Amino acid sequence: MINEEIRDKEVRLIDENGDQLGVVTNAVAQAKAEEKGLDLVKIAANAVPPVCKIMDYNKFRYEKKKKSKESAKKQRENMVDIKEFRLSVTIDKHDFDTRVRNARKNLEKGAKIKASIRFKGRQIAHPELARDVLNRFRDELADISDIEIQPKMEGRNIFMQLTPKK
């Protein structure tokens, strides 16, 4: 709430420098804000009495918007894409090479790679075959990636995660 929208009888007033002016009536607070050519803004509505501050409201809104944009930008920078590549125990050489080539492109762009194999039928009896495929995948990309998560079984799946080298 700003200026005339504030209907409380008394408010705790803070001036534009952050100094407390004490508890004053709403009319006095409005007059002081008008005298300085600034706005009276309620910043703590739940306090007793409510806390109001004398400030330039448009400048305050602009800086708040600027801060939120900056934090959103930092959040986007920290978000890393994870690209999943599904392999199989019986993957053919050409299919394997294609997946390695695509994974290499994504690693160069800065994305993390999750390589997974889903066991079908009786393949689950031989998890070492899947580990061999994942190790071969890791070795092909060893020059530009580091292992973040070692090959790990989860139900009928086995997966590992690679991250780009710094």
PyMOL CGO cylinders between C-alpha atoms (Angstrom):
from pymol import cmd
from pymol.cgo import CYLINDER

trace = [
    CYLINDER, 0.00, 0.00, 0.00, 1.17, 3.49, -0.77, 0.3, 1, 1, 1, 1, 1, 1,
    CYLINDER, 1.17, 3.49, -0.77, 0.12, 7.03, 0.14, 0.3, 1, 1, 1, 1, 1, 1,
    CYLINDER, 0.12, 7.03, 0.14, -3.68, 7.42, 0.48, 0.3, 1, 1, 1, 1, 1, 1,
    CYLINDER, -3.68, 7.42, 0.48, -4.26, 3.64, 0.42, 0.3, 1, 1, 1, 1, 1, 1,
    CYLINDER, -4.26, 3.64, 0.42, -2.86, 3.46, 3.97, 0.3, 1, 1, 1, 1, 1, 1,
    CYLINDER, -2.86, 3.46, 3.97, -5.84, 3.73, 6.35, 0.3, 1, 1, 1, 1, 1, 1,
    CYLINDER, -5.84, 3.73, 6.35, -4.19, 3.05, 9.73, 0.3, 1, 1, 1, 1, 1, 1,
    CYLINDER, -4.19, 3.05, 9.73, -4.52, 5.73, 12.44, 0.3, 1, 1, 1, 1, 1, 1,
    CYLINDER, -4.52, 5.73, 12.44, -0.92, 5.45, 13.64, 0.3, 1, 1, 1, 1, 1, 1,
    CYLINDER, -0.92, 5.45, 13.64, 2.18, 4.16, 11.89, 0.3, 1, 1, 1, 1, 1, 1,
    CYLINDER, 2.18, 4.16, 11.89, 5.83, 3.65, 12.80, 0.3, 1, 1, 1, 1, 1, 1,
    CYLINDER, 5.83, 3.65, 12.80, 7.65, 5.96, 10.40, 0.3, 1, 1, 1, 1, 1, 1,
    CYLINDER, 7.65, 5.96, 10.40, 11.06, 5.45, 8.84, 0.3, 1, 1, 1, 1, 1, 1,
    CYLINDER, 11.06, 5.45, 8.84, 12.55, 8.22, 6.71, 0.3, 1, 1, 1, 1, 1, 1,
    CYLINDER, 12.55, 8.22, 6.71, 14.33, 7.82, 3.35, 0.3, 1, 1, 1, 1, 1, 1,
    CYLINDER, 14.33, 7.82, 3.35, 17.73, 7.38, 5.07, 0.3, 1, 1, 1, 1, 1, 1,
    CYLINDER, 17.73, 7.38, 5.07, 16.50, 4.51, 7.25, 0.3, 1, 1, 1, 1, 1, 1,
    CYLINDER, 16.50, 4.51, 7.25, 16.27, 6.55, 10.48, 0.3, 1, 1, 1, 1, 1, 1,
    CYLINDER, 16.27, 6.55, 10.48, 13.26, 5.81, 12.71, 0.3, 1, 1, 1, 1, 1, 1,
    CYLINDER, 13.26, 5.81, 12.71, 11.08, 8.82, 13.38, 0.3, 1, 1, 1, 1, 1, 1,
    CYLINDER, 11.08, 8.82, 13.38, 8.87, 6.96, 15.87, 0.3, 1, 1, 1, 1, 1, 1,
    CYLINDER, 8.87, 6.96, 15.87, 5.12, 6.34, 16.01, 0.3, 1, 1, 1, 1, 1, 1,
    CYLINDER, 5.12, 6.34, 16.01, 3.15, 9.15, 14.35, 0.3, 1, 1, 1, 1, 1, 1,
    CYLINDER, 3.15, 9.15, 14.35, -0.36, 9.63, 13.03, 0.3, 1, 1, 1, 1, 1, 1,
    CYLINDER, -0.36, 9.63, 13.03, -1.11, 8.75, 9.44, 0.3, 1, 1, 1, 1, 1, 1,
    CYLINDER, -1.11, 8.75, 9.44, -1.75, 12.41, 8.56, 0.3, 1, 1, 1, 1, 1, 1,
    CYLINDER, -1.75, 12.41, 8.56, 1.67, 13.49, 9.90, 0.3, 1, 1, 1, 1, 1, 1,
    CYLINDER, 1.67, 13.49, 9.90, 3.38, 10.67, 8.00, 0.3, 1, 1, 1, 1, 1, 1,
    CYLINDER, 3.38, 10.67, 8.00, 1.57, 11.64, 4.79, 0.3, 1, 1, 1, 1, 1, 1,
    CYLINDER, 1.57, 11.64, 4.79, 2.55, 15.28, 5.28, 0.3, 1, 1, 1, 1, 1, 1,
    CYLINDER, 2.55, 15.28, 5.28, 6.26, 14.45, 5.82, 0.3, 1, 1, 1, 1, 1, 1,
    CYLINDER, 6.26, 14.45, 5.82, 6.31, 12.27, 2.70, 0.3, 1, 1, 1, 1, 1, 1,
    CYLINDER, 6.31, 12.27, 2.70, 4.61, 15.00, 0.65, 0.3, 1, 1, 1, 1, 1, 1,
    CYLINDER, 4.61, 15.00, 0.65, 6.96, 17.62, 2.04, 0.3, 1, 1, 1, 1, 1, 1,
    CYLINDER, 6.96, 17.62, 2.04, 9.96, 15.64, 0.75, 0.3, 1, 1, 1, 1, 1, 1,
    CYLINDER, 9.96, 15.64, 0.75, 8.24, 14.88, -2.57, 0.3, 1, 1, 1, 1, 1, 1,
    CYLINDER, 8.24, 14.88, -2.57, 8.32, 11.12, -1.94, 0.3, 1, 1, 1, 1, 1, 1,
    CYLINDER, 8.32, 11.12, -1.94, 5.81, 8.35, -1.31, 0.3, 1, 1, 1, 1, 1, 1,
    CYLINDER, 5.81, 8.35, -1.31, 4.69, 6.77, 1.97, 0.3, 1, 1, 1, 1, 1, 1,
    CYLINDER, 4.69, 6.77, 1.97, 4.94, 2.98, 1.57, 0.3, 1, 1, 1, 1, 1, 1,
    CYLINDER, 4.94, 2.98, 1.57, 3.66, 0.38, 4.05, 0.3, 1, 1, 1, 1, 1, 1,
    CYLINDER, 3.66, 0.38, 4.05, 6.46, -2.19, 4.37, 0.3, 1, 1, 1, 1, 1, 1,
    CYLINDER, 6.46, -2.19, 4.37, 5.32, -4.24, 7.39, 0.3, 1, 1, 1, 1, 1, 1,
    CYLINDER, 5.32, -4.24, 7.39, 1.53, -4.46, 7.50, 0.3, 1, 1, 1, 1, 1, 1,
    CYLINDER, 1.53, -4.46, 7.50, 1.36, -7.10, 10.26, 0.3, 1, 1, 1, 1, 1, 1,
    CYLINDER, 1.36, -7.10, 10.26, 3.40, -5.12, 12.80, 0.3, 1, 1, 1, 1, 1, 1,
    CYLINDER, 3.40, -5.12, 12.80, 1.65, -3.19, 15.56, 0.3, 1, 1, 1, 1, 1, 1,
    CYLINDER, 1.65, -3.19, 15.56, 1.61, -0.34, 14.63, 0.3, 1, 1, 1, 1, 1, 1,
    CYLINDER, 1.61, -0.34, 14.63, 2.29, -0.94, 10.91, 0.3, 1, 1, 1, 1, 1, 1,
    CYLINDER, 2.29, -0.94, 10.91, 5.69, 0.18, 9.63, 0.3, 1, 1, 1, 1, 1, 1,
    CYLINDER, 5.69, 0.18, 9.63, 5.77, 2.74, 6.84, 0.3, 1, 1, 1, 1, 1, 1,
    CYLINDER, 5.77, 2.74, 6.84, 8.77, 4.15, 5.02, 0.3, 1, 1, 1, 1, 1, 1,
    CYLINDER, 8.77, 4.15, 5.02, 9.23, 7.35, 3.08, 0.3, 1, 1, 1, 1, 1, 1,
    CYLINDER, 9.23, 7.35, 3.08, 10.75, 6.47, -0.31, 0.3, 1, 1, 1, 1, 1, 1,
    CYLINDER, 10.75, 6.47, -0.31, 10.48, 6.95, -4.06, 0.3, 1, 1, 1, 1, 1, 1,
    CYLINDER, 10.48, 6.95, -4.06, 8.07, 4.09, -4.85, 0.3, 1, 1, 1, 1, 1, 1,
    CYLINDER, 8.07, 4.09, -4.85, 8.78, 3.96, -8.60, 0.3, 1, 1, 1, 1, 1, 1,
    CYLINDER, 8.78, 3.96, -8.60, 12.53, 3.73, -7.96, 0.3, 1, 1, 1, 1, 1, 1,
    CYLINDER, 12.53, 3.73, -7.96, 11.87, 1.00, -5.37, 0.3, 1, 1, 1, 1, 1, 1,
    CYLINDER, 11.87, 1.00, -5.37, 9.74, -0.99, -7.87, 0.3, 1, 1, 1, 1, 1, 1,
    CYLINDER, 9.74, -0.99, -7.87, 12.37, -0.56, -10.60, 0.3, 1, 1, 1, 1, 1, 1,
    CYLINDER, 12.37, -0.56, -10.60, 15.19, -1.83, -8.35, 0.3, 1, 1, 1, 1, 1, 1,
    CYLINDER, 15.19, -1.83, -8.35, 13.07, -4.74, -7.13, 0.3, 1, 1, 1, 1, 1, 1,
    CYLINDER, 13.07, -4.74, -7.13, 12.30, -5.74, -10.73, 0.3, 1, 1, 1, 1, 1, 1,
    CYLINDER, 12.30, -5.74, -10.73, 15.98, -5.41, -11.63, 0.3, 1, 1, 1, 1, 1, 1,
    CYLINDER, 15.98, -5.41, -11.63, 16.98, -7.68, -8.70, 0.3, 1, 1, 1, 1, 1, 1,
    CYLINDER, 16.98, -7.68, -8.70, 14.41, -10.33, -9.65, 0.3, 1, 1, 1, 1, 1, 1,
    CYLINDER, 14.41, -10.33, -9.65, 15.66, -10.32, -13.27, 0.3, 1, 1, 1, 1, 1, 1,
    CYLINDER, 15.66, -10.32, -13.27, 19.24, -10.68, -12.05, 0.3, 1, 1, 1, 1, 1, 1,
    CYLINDER, 19.24, -10.68, -12.05, 18.36, -13.61, -9.78, 0.3, 1, 1, 1, 1, 1, 1,
    CYLINDER, 18.36, -13.61, -9.78, 16.39, -15.28, -12.60, 0.3, 1, 1, 1, 1, 1, 1,
    CYLINDER, 16.39, -15.28, -12.60, 19.42, -14.86, -14.86, 0.3, 1, 1, 1, 1, 1, 1,
    CYLINDER, 19.42, -14.86, -14.86, 21.71, -16.46, -12.27, 0.3, 1, 1, 1, 1, 1, 1,
    CYLINDER, 21.71, -16.46, -12.27, 19.24, -19.29, -11.81, 0.3, 1, 1, 1, 1, 1, 1,
    CYLINDER, 19.24, -19.29, -11.81, 19.19, -19.95, -15.58, 0.3, 1, 1, 1, 1, 1, 1,
    CYLINDER, 19.19, -19.95, -15.58, 22.99, -19.96, -15.64, 0.3, 1, 1, 1, 1, 1, 1,
    CYLINDER, 22.99, -19.96, -15.64, 23.10, -22.53, -12.83, 0.3, 1, 1, 1, 1, 1, 1,
    CYLINDER, 23.10, -22.53, -12.83, 20.60, -24.80, -14.54, 0.3, 1, 1, 1, 1, 1, 1,
    CYLINDER, 20.60, -24.80, -14.54, 22.40, -27.46, -16.55, 0.3, 1, 1, 1, 1, 1, 1,
    CYLINDER, 22.40, -27.46, -16.55, 20.69, -29.54, -19.20, 0.3, 1, 1, 1, 1, 1, 1,
    CYLINDER, 20.69, -29.54, -19.20, 20.82, -33.29, -18.68, 0.3, 1, 1, 1, 1, 1, 1,
    CYLINDER, 20.82, -33.29, -18.68, 20.57, -35.19, -21.94, 0.3, 1, 1, 1, 1, 1, 1,
    CYLINDER, 20.57, -35.19, -21.94, 19.66, -38.86, -21.68, 0.3, 1, 1, 1, 1, 1, 1,
    CYLINDER, 19.66, -38.86, -21.68, 21.03, -41.43, -24.08, 0.3, 1, 1, 1, 1, 1, 1,
    CYLINDER, 21.03, -41.43, -24.08, 19.40, -44.85, -24.06, 0.3, 1, 1, 1, 1, 1, 1,
    CYLINDER, 19.40, -44.85, -24.06, 21.64, -47.68, -25.02, 0.3, 1, 1, 1, 1, 1, 1,
    CYLINDER, 21.64, -47.68, -25.02, 20.94, -51.41, -25.04, 0.3, 1, 1, 1, 1, 1, 1,
    CYLINDER, 20.94, -51.41, -25.04, 22.93, -54.49, -24.18, 0.3, 1, 1, 1, 1, 1, 1,
    CYLINDER, 22.93, -54.49, -24.18, 22.81, -55.61, -27.81, 0.3, 1, 1, 1, 1, 1, 1,
    CYLINDER, 22.81, -55.61, -27.81, 23.54, -52.21, -29.40, 0.3, 1, 1, 1, 1, 1, 1,
    CYLINDER, 23.54, -52.21, -29.40, 25.12, -52.33, -32.84, 0.3, 1, 1, 1, 1, 1, 1,
    CYLINDER, 25.12, -52.33, -32.84, 28.44, -50.59, -33.61, 0.3, 1, 1, 1, 1, 1, 1,
    CYLINDER, 28.44, -50.59, -33.61, 26.94, -47.90, -35.86, 0.3, 1, 1, 1, 1, 1, 1,
    CYLINDER, 26.94, -47.90, -35.86, 24.13, -47.06, -33.39, 0.3, 1, 1, 1, 1, 1, 1,
    CYLINDER, 24.13, -47.06, -33.39, 26.69, -46.87, -30.61, 0.3, 1, 1, 1, 1, 1, 1,
    CYLINDER, 26.69, -46.87, -30.61, 28.91, -44.52, -32.64, 0.3, 1, 1, 1, 1, 1, 1,
    CYLINDER, 28.91, -44.52, -32.64, 25.93, -42.27, -33.43, 0.3, 1, 1, 1, 1, 1, 1,
    CYLINDER, 25.93, -42.27, -33.43, 25.04, -41.96, -29.74, 0.3, 1, 1, 1, 1, 1, 1,
    CYLINDER, 25.04, -41.96, -29.74, 28.67, -41.22, -28.85, 0.3, 1, 1, 1, 1, 1, 1,
    CYLINDER, 28.67, -41.22, -28.85, 28.84, -38.52, -31.54, 0.3, 1, 1, 1, 1, 1, 1,
    CYLINDER, 28.84, -38.52, -31.54, 25.62, -36.88, -30.32, 0.3, 1, 1, 1, 1, 1, 1,
    CYLINDER, 25.62, -36.88, -30.32, 26.73, -37.12, -26.68, 0.3, 1, 1, 1, 1, 1, 1,
    CYLINDER, 26.73, -37.12, -26.68, 30.03, -35.48, -27.61, 0.3, 1, 1, 1, 1, 1, 1,
    CYLINDER, 30.03, -35.48, -27.61, 28.17, -32.54, -29.22, 0.3, 1, 1, 1, 1, 1, 1,
    CYLINDER, 28.17, -32.54, -29.22, 26.04, -32.08, -26.10, 0.3, 1, 1, 1, 1, 1, 1,
    CYLINDER, 26.04, -32.08, -26.10, 29.04, -32.29, -23.77, 0.3, 1, 1, 1, 1, 1, 1,
    CYLINDER, 29.04, -32.29, -23.77, 30.79, -29.59, -25.81, 0.3, 1, 1, 1, 1, 1, 1,
    CYLINDER, 30.79, -29.59, -25.81, 27.73, -27.37, -25.35, 0.3, 1, 1, 1, 1, 1, 1,
    CYLINDER, 27.73, -27.37, -25.35, 28.01, -27.88, -21.56, 0.3, 1, 1, 1, 1, 1, 1,
    CYLINDER, 28.01, -27.88, -21.56, 25.18, -30.37, -20.97, 0.3, 1, 1, 1, 1, 1, 1,
    CYLINDER, 25.18, -30.37, -20.97, 25.48, -33.36, -18.68, 0.3, 1, 1, 1, 1, 1, 1,
    CYLINDER, 25.48, -33.36, -18.68, 24.94, -36.81, -20.15, 0.3, 1, 1, 1, 1, 1, 1,
    CYLINDER, 24.94, -36.81, -20.15, 22.92, -39.60, -18.58, 0.3, 1, 1, 1, 1, 1, 1,
    CYLINDER, 22.92, -39.60, -18.58, 23.54, -42.93, -20.29, 0.3, 1, 1, 1, 1, 1, 1,
    CYLINDER, 23.54, -42.93, -20.29, 21.04, -45.65, -19.39, 0.3, 1, 1, 1, 1, 1, 1,
    CYLINDER, 21.04, -45.65, -19.39, 20.31, -49.22, -20.35, 0.3, 1, 1, 1, 1, 1, 1,
    CYLINDER, 20.31, -49.22, -20.35, 16.96, -50.90, -19.68, 0.3, 1, 1, 1, 1, 1, 1,
    CYLINDER, 16.96, -50.90, -19.68, 17.12, -54.67, -19.38, 0.3, 1, 1, 1, 1, 1, 1,
    CYLINDER, 17.12, -54.67, -19.38, 14.58, -56.60, -21.41, 0.3, 1, 1, 1, 1, 1, 1,
    CYLINDER, 14.58, -56.60, -21.41, 13.52, -60.13, -20.54, 0.3, 1, 1, 1, 1, 1, 1,
    CYLINDER, 13.52, -60.13, -20.54, 16.40, -62.34, -19.46, 0.3, 1, 1, 1, 1, 1, 1,
    CYLINDER, 16.40, -62.34, -19.46, 19.08, -59.72, -20.10, 0.3, 1, 1, 1, 1, 1, 1,
    CYLINDER, 19.08, -59.72, -20.10, 18.88, -58.82, -16.41, 0.3, 1, 1, 1, 1, 1, 1,
    CYLINDER, 18.88, -58.82, -16.41, 20.70, -62.06, -15.63, 0.3, 1, 1, 1, 1, 1, 1,
    CYLINDER, 20.70, -62.06, -15.63, 23.85, -60.56, -17.22, 0.3, 1, 1, 1, 1, 1, 1,
    CYLINDER, 23.85, -60.56, -17.22, 24.35, -57.02, -15.86, 0.3, 1, 1, 1, 1, 1, 1,
    CYLINDER, 24.35, -57.02, -15.86, 28.07, -57.26, -16.67, 0.3, 1, 1, 1, 1, 1, 1,
    CYLINDER, 28.07, -57.26, -16.67, 27.20, -56.93, -20.39, 0.3, 1, 1, 1, 1, 1, 1,
    CYLINDER, 27.20, -56.93, -20.39, 25.46, -53.63, -19.70, 0.3, 1, 1, 1, 1, 1, 1,
    CYLINDER, 25.46, -53.63, -19.70, 28.40, -52.42, -17.60, 0.3, 1, 1, 1, 1, 1, 1,
    CYLINDER, 28.40, -52.42, -17.60, 30.71, -53.24, -20.52, 0.3, 1, 1, 1, 1, 1, 1,
    CYLINDER, 30.71, -53.24, -20.52, 28.59, -51.12, -22.88, 0.3, 1, 1, 1, 1, 1, 1,
    CYLINDER, 28.59, -51.12, -22.88, 28.52, -48.20, -20.40, 0.3, 1, 1, 1, 1, 1, 1,
    CYLINDER, 28.52, -48.20, -20.40, 32.26, -48.46, -19.79, 0.3, 1, 1, 1, 1, 1, 1,
    CYLINDER, 32.26, -48.46, -19.79, 32.87, -48.41, -23.56, 0.3, 1, 1, 1, 1, 1, 1,
    CYLINDER, 32.87, -48.41, -23.56, 30.61, -45.33, -23.81, 0.3, 1, 1, 1, 1, 1, 1,
    CYLINDER, 30.61, -45.33, -23.81, 32.56, -43.66, -20.97, 0.3, 1, 1, 1, 1, 1, 1,
    CYLINDER, 32.56, -43.66, -20.97, 35.93, -44.52, -22.58, 0.3, 1, 1, 1, 1, 1, 1,
    CYLINDER, 35.93, -44.52, -22.58, 34.86, -43.03, -25.94, 0.3, 1, 1, 1, 1, 1, 1,
    CYLINDER, 34.86, -43.03, -25.94, 34.03, -39.73, -24.20, 0.3, 1, 1, 1, 1, 1, 1,
    CYLINDER, 34.03, -39.73, -24.20, 36.89, -39.79, -21.64, 0.3, 1, 1, 1, 1, 1, 1,
    CYLINDER, 36.89, -39.79, -21.64, 38.79, -36.96, -23.38, 0.3, 1, 1, 1, 1, 1, 1,
    CYLINDER, 38.79, -36.96, -23.38, 36.01, -34.38, -22.82, 0.3, 1, 1, 1, 1, 1, 1,
    CYLINDER, 36.01, -34.38, -22.82, 34.06, -35.74, -19.83, 0.3, 1, 1, 1, 1, 1, 1,
    CYLINDER, 34.06, -35.74, -19.83, 34.38, -36.91, -16.24, 0.3, 1, 1, 1, 1, 1, 1,
    CYLINDER, 34.38, -36.91, -16.24, 32.18, -39.45, -14.49, 0.3, 1, 1, 1, 1, 1, 1,
    CYLINDER, 32.18, -39.45, -14.49, 29.76, -37.84, -12.07, 0.3, 1, 1, 1, 1, 1, 1,
    CYLINDER, 29.76, -37.84, -12.07, 27.80, -40.98, -11.14, 0.3, 1, 1, 1, 1, 1, 1,
    CYLINDER, 27.80, -40.98, -11.14, 29.37, -44.41, -11.58, 0.3, 1, 1, 1, 1, 1, 1,
    CYLINDER, 29.37, -44.41, -11.58, 27.23, -47.10, -13.31, 0.3, 1, 1, 1, 1, 1, 1,
    CYLINDER, 27.23, -47.10, -13.31, 24.43, -47.92, -10.86, 0.3, 1, 1, 1, 1, 1, 1,
    CYLINDER, 24.43, -47.92, -10.86, 21.54, -50.43, -10.95, 0.3, 1, 1, 1, 1, 1, 1,
    CYLINDER, 21.54, -50.43, -10.95, 18.01, -49.26, -10.20, 0.3, 1, 1, 1, 1, 1, 1,
    CYLINDER, 18.01, -49.26, -10.20, 15.42, -51.96, -10.76, 0.3, 1, 1, 1, 1, 1, 1,
    CYLINDER, 15.42, -51.96, -10.76, 15.59, -53.04, -14.42, 0.3, 1, 1, 1, 1, 1, 1,
    CYLINDER, 15.59, -53.04, -14.42, 17.76, -50.07, -15.37, 0.3, 1, 1, 1, 1, 1, 1,
    CYLINDER, 17.76, -50.07, -15.37, 21.44, -49.33, -15.10, 0.3, 1, 1, 1, 1, 1, 1,
    CYLINDER, 21.44, -49.33, -15.10, 22.70, -45.81, -15.64, 0.3, 1, 1, 1, 1, 1, 1,
    CYLINDER, 22.70, -45.81, -15.64, 25.67, -43.50, -15.25, 0.3, 1, 1, 1, 1, 1, 1,
    CYLINDER, 25.67, -43.50, -15.25, 26.12, -39.77, -15.55, 0.3, 1, 1, 1, 1, 1, 1,
    CYLINDER, 26.12, -39.77, -15.55, 28.91, -37.86, -17.28, 0.3, 1, 1, 1, 1, 1, 1,
    CYLINDER, 28.91, -37.86, -17.28, 29.76, -34.19, -16.88, 0.3, 1, 1, 1, 1, 1, 1,
    CYLINDER, 29.76, -34.19, -16.88, 31.91, -31.97, -19.14, 0.3, 1, 1, 1, 1, 1, 1,
    CYLINDER, 31.91, -31.97, -19.14, 35.52, -31.47, -18.08, 0.3, 1, 1, 1, 1, 1, 1,
    CYLINDER, 35.52, -31.47, -18.08, 36.27, -28.02, -16.69, 0.3, 1, 1, 1, 1, 1, 1,
]
cmd.load_cgo(trace, "trace")
